[in-house]
Each structure stands twice: as structure tokens, then as C-alpha cells.
Amino acid sequence: MREKLEELRREALERLQGVADPASLNDLRVQYLGKKGQLTEVLRGMGALSAEERPVIGQAANDVRAAIEAVIAEKQEAFDRAETARRLQAETIDVTLPGKRPASGTVHPLTKVTQEIEDIFLGMGYTIAEGPEVEEDFYNFEALNLPKNHPARDMQDSFYLTDDILLRTHTSPVQIRAMRAAKGKTPLKIICPGKVYRRDDDDATHSFMFHQIEALVVGPNIRMSDLKGTLLQFVQALYGPQTQIRLRPSFFPFTEPSAEVDVTCAQCGGHGCRMCKHTGWIEILGCGMVHPKVLEYGGYDPKEVSGFAIGMGVERIALLKYDIDDIRHFYNNDLRFLGQFARM
């Protein structure tokens, strides 16, 4: 049996020296050292040996196994080193290749329009006022001449958090807060940009959350002509000096008289096209003279001062300015859409 073991050692080592790949190496390992391998077959004959021979043959078998395993391990390590070298060579990075530019962001179109509107009014001497988005019913409705159960409240289906707390439905509450903070001082000239919320279904022209900007002027002898002159200066700064306006009578509980403001269509210059439905005019905002009751809630005497207010939706201004047909584009975070405004 000792001769068989020595012959097995010689044969295995000789064949292992010529192995060329890991698969062949594994095949030889199984052939000689596996459960059904040649070394196992030889050891099955140990039952016929005497008690004195078994330890000697067992030690010889262990020596043969150790010798074969050592060569297999050495060969496997060599194959592993070769594979690592091959992969390193294949995955080498060519540092001379041009790199990929990281995607750069741009100002969101709604932010661009808001900043542009703010700049126009700041140039006319206004200041920016802000207020909470979670508002009291008193500031959002009652102080704006909308008492409880007033039918006009149905126009603004609201998100109520409690009976008296809600997400503001317009930026007009900031006007009341600003007037009260002024404590009767005049003139007061502010704009109030911010987000507002209404229970509405999202579609091409509506959203449950959108942006408004309101302007407020309070002082002695403020007239409707001052409002019209401000509107004309604003729209010409926004859309170009050729733009004209028209005022149509309307109703808002917090202004009297009230008006809707149209501008000449930027696409057709007032001649009529698809965008303006062939009227030559496009509605952009609402306005009016501040209602006397609103002035009283703001801490002013309507017999001594008057004022006007302007309210506009930023999304509508942006839709018209950039000829966009769906308000949802502003909120989908599609970089293909937003990237267009980097050049504007």
C-alpha cells in the first residue's frame, strides 16, 4: 500500500505541474482528494492491514494529501494573481479621456418669475412682506370682509386644521398683518409673495398648492387712477413697452370697486390668436380699491386714507410669459423641461 501511495503522489504532482487553468486544477483536486478520489480508494484497503501497519500507512497517506494540497494551493494562488492582473489591465482608467460634466441646475421658472415681479415692484418703492402659511381664520377671511357663512367663502375651498386654523387660501392675510404692524403709518407699500393652498383637483390649469403675489398701497388720496398707472407700469416692465391693459368690473369681497385686468396678447399683439382665443386680450390678475372695512380691520380710518390692492397667480403669469400649456410641468421635476429656462 505504501508503494501505491508513493505512485499516487508522483502521478498527482506530475499532472499538477502541467495544469493550465483553474477548472482543470479543480478537476484534479476532485480526482485525487475528493470523496470518491484515488486517495480515498487506496485508504479503503487499510482494513486489511495489521494494527502495527495502520498508523504507518495513515501517516503516509496524510503526507501524500498534504503534498498534493500544497501544490494545489500554490497553483490556485498563481491563477488568482493572474486573474487579478488581467482584470486590472482590462479595467485601467485612461485619465487622459475627457471627463463627464456634472449636471448643473438652474433657477426654477416660478422662482425666476417671482424674482422678476419682486424686482419690478421694488423698483417702484415697495417692500416685501411675509406671513405664515398656516393662518387664523380671522386673518384669512373675517378681516378681509368675509365673515363666517359668507357665500364668497365657497369660492375658496379650504384646508382646515381646526375650526379656526387653516392653510391660507391667498396671500391677502399678509396685508392685514402688515397694516396692523404699521399702526396707522402711511404710506404703506408692500408686496406679499408666497404659497397658498386650496382644495382643488390637479389638472392643466389648477393645483392644490400654487403661488401668489399681492401688492398693497395705503395712504392719503390713493385713487383708482394710481392703481391703473401702477398696473400699466408693471405689465409693460414684465411683458414689454408695447403691452396695454384693460380693466373689467368684477367682484372681490375685500375691494370695492374691483376689476379683472387683461393685457394685450404677447403672441399676436392684440390681433387675435389661439392663445388669446382670438380676442386679443388675456386675463392675468385681479385688483381693486381696498374695502373700507378691510382698512378698519387693518387699523386705518377709511375717512382719512384709502388704498388699492393687486393679486396675481405666479403660475398664470409664468404660463403666459413662457407659453406653457400645463401647470403640472412646474411640479414634475422633469430636468428636460426645467433645463430650458437656463437660457432665459
Secondary structure, 3 states (H helix, E strand, C coil): CHHHHHHHHHHHHHHHHCCCCHHHHHHHHHHHHCCCCHHHHHHHHHHHCCCCHHHHHHHHHHHHHHHHHHHHHHHHHHHHHHHHHHHHHHCCCCCCCCCCCCCCCCCCHHHHHHHHHHHHHHHCCCEECCCCCEEEHHHHCHHHCCCCCCHHHHHCCCCECCCCEEECCCCHHHHHHHHHHHCCCCCEEEEEEEEEECCCCCCCCCCCEEEEEEEEEEECCCCHHHHHHHHHHHHHHHHCCCCCEEEEEEEECCEEEEEEEEEECCCCCCCCCCCCCCCCEEEEEEEEEECHHHHHHCCCCCCCCEEEEEEEEHHHHHHHHHCCCCHHHHCCCCHHHHHHHHHC
